[in-house]
Amino acid sequence: MNRKFTRRRAVSGAAALAGAGLFGTAAARAIGAPSGTYRIDLHAHFLPPEYRASLLSHGYFTIGGYPTPDWSPESALEFMDRYGIAAQALSISDPGVSFLRGAEARDMARYCNTYAAGLFKSHPTRFGGFAVLPLPDVAASIAELEYALTVLKLDGVVLLSSYDGVYLGDPRFEPLMAALDRHQAYVFVHPASVSRDSKPELPLPDFLYEFTFDTTRAATMLMYSGTMRRYPRIRFQLAHAGGTVPFLTYRLGVLSKTGAADVFPPGVPRPSAFDVAELVKTFFYDTALSPAATDMRSVLAAGQQSRVVFGSDWPFSQLTLTGSGDPQPELDQTFSASDRLQIERANGLRELPRLAQAVGS
């Protein structure tokens, strides 16, 4: 399908949206995204006070090479209002609570999840939340998952791509995946920082490129381990347009066309190129730090527009988002106004029914 943005498509999209009151100026009606506070942000982070203090006390002065930011509900709301964001589904970024162990990790996960649930009461139409789990402790994580989804009523779960170098899809996480499938959970997969002894020493921060590679590693393992086939009711959202997954879709399935497929260990699934292409279509992809046509056209070629969701990556993107208005004007290179309303609002609300009810859509 030709995704080139044309004036004709913009005008037709504007006509479809005019009745929703989401356009402001005549220029906006003619050429770009709808205006107003309508966006639903599925890649947004929060750092509650005790969590941030614990990070700093354990030496986490940067996250993925980015200075550990301040965060407050008030600053989040101010940011959202500047950029037309109606609500954010908040999540804890790397390193989750995995820098802690035992009771400390369990208590910190409960603190963060309870804090998120409290925002539902103080700002009921503006915040959702994804539960952080005390991984790599699988048993404790299943217990926290049950509490977060059934008692606190959080909207989903955030998982890192790996924990202590063990990637999602590893058999050690099988009981957790079964629990997530029972809940038909929406799972936001966020990249983790790779340990210094497991990556090249390059003079650049991890968030610039390494994060995208780690998302790709996790997604590949989820496909090749058979996790996604065994637990099809889990809805996985990949951060940053899926890392490099869309671009590598063909390559990730090429093993089935080579002799390498014959040397797989016994019992290890061997997805075909067709299997990989179909599984890649089932992922959700967010636009955080990836709104350009080079990213989005790759996502559309490999995935589905109905599974593209808006993400700001705030407050870790705050150095690039200092103004107001349209936070990702690059999306106009690929999408019409009506496409953008689907991606920046409808797709996310469809997957998070509690938040959709709270927002009133």
PyMOL commands that set and color helices and strands:
alter all, ss='L'
color gray80, all
select helices_A, chain A and resi 7-18+26-31+49-57+73-82+102-122+138-150+171-182+196-198+206-224+227-230+240-242+249-252+254-257+259-263+273-282+293-302+305-307+329-333+337-351+353-359
alter helices_A, ss='H'
color red, helices_A
select strands_A, chain A and resi 39-45+62-63+66-67+85-91+127-132+156-160+162-163+166-167+186-190+235-238+284-286+308-309
alter strands_A, ss='S'
color yellow, strands_A
deselect
rebuild
show_as cartoon
